[in-house]
């Protein structure tokens, strides 16, 4: 008979997950403020409300696994372990950023973490994931490639082509659909005849399932099971995480397609709210510990902003680096 898990160990792990989600939330809230101050320019797509997906899935990945993402990738980057200072500097477009300020909000990238970037093209990450996984399979490397994308990607040809080839060639890909119910401003209910995205994946023969994307523990369990199956049996797996973004598609979104009441209802069952309540009920979190978590996270965010403010912009002389010539040439 298996021993029962130690409650204190469980609480300790859940506290880690709570802090990781809080880091993403406070980072993005600060980014929204900085955007209104015109410190961050261009486009900005916030991940607020969806933190359980990134944090839960990352628990199942190793340092050797690869991650590809969308333009809403700040949460994925932080959960993957990218330095918050480098991510914030990238948002500013500064040299201290993870891509020397050349990627900005939609193209966070760090090869040392095998985080192969945000992608501004809807569904653009899926073919990349298939390519990375194909390379690993041909080289005999026991890796998983994790691919994040939104439900809007299911309307794109790359979605179907990528799933087909991944299953046909039995590639080690964990496809993670973050179904937040609105592709930009279009509700899934009026754009897709089959609104269960995992069923689309299943039609190609992929083992696929849906999970509550507002419950970080549920996401972690499903991701672990998926990765274990990929490593043991080969072939892809598909995970549809049912979630909800609390902010608009981007900072320019007037959100006329949904009501404030709808957003408020979802906020009451947000991933941080749910996990905080769970820990309080189990005795794993009190007000003092919560305040300490908040303080630690806010200090980290403040340090990241200070780093970004102090970092420099690239000089004009570096304009062609990485395009026509290598840095320093």
URQUI-V296808 format. One line per field, one symbol per residue. burial: # if it has 16 or more other ideal C-beta (glycine too) atoms within 10 Angstrom, else .. Layout:
burial = ???
This chain:
burial = ..........#..##.############.##..##...##...##################...################.#############################..#######..#########.###.##.....############.#.###.##.###...#############....#...#..#.##.##..#.###.###########.##.###..#....#################.#.........#..#...###.###.##....##....#..#...#..##..##.##..#..#...............
